[in-house]
Amino acid sequence: MEWTLYASAVFLAVYLVALTVRRLRFRRDRARMTREARADGKVVAGTEEVPAGTVKKFWLICGKFRVDCFVINHQGRFHAYINSCRHMVTPLDFVRYQFFSDDGRHLMCATHGALYEPDTGLCVDGPCKGLSLHALPVVVEQGEIVVGCPPGDLSFLREMAD
């Protein structure tokens, strides 16, 4: 009986410390995003940092959620998406920084094999066929890629936020 009480107390203490660290990290990230913000969103990279056919990961604070995202340069145009497969809440790059299929024509979920069109985010093959990645607004200003939060209701971000 005593052992159970001690174990429960330790578990509660560890949980409270982890919760405090998570909240402090969120506040730090929100302050950082405020510093890096523009009217249209957050500067995530310079255009030269994302050459054609490449990807850059970043995060955004949207409402009360910290969301992992990525921006791609597909045929000279920039597109940004939330880094979450539409089939299940898992990042597309389960294998770090491997977003494109072997032939480079599609974005691919490394977990499920779902294939997405790079310019629209539409799933064209796999368990989420017909659904689309959550797109983010992208603006290029003076050689910088600025990405904003999705417009409208952000409640869907709850399941994706880390």
Salt bridges, closest charged atoms under 4 A:
ASP29 OD1 - ARG28 NH2 2.97
ASP29 OD2 - ARG66 NE 2.62
GLU36 OE2 - ARG32 NE 3.04
GLU36 OE1 - LYS42 NZ 3.73
GLU49 OE1 - LYS56 NZ 3.83
ASP68 OD1 - ARG66 NH1 3.62
ASP93 OD2 - LYS57 NZ 2.91
ASP103 OD2 - ARG105 NH1 3.75
GLU117 OE2 - HIS106 NE2 3.48
GLU141 OE1 - ARG38 NH1 3.12
GLU144 OE1 - ARG38 NH2 2.21
ASP162 OD2 - ARG66 NH1 3.31
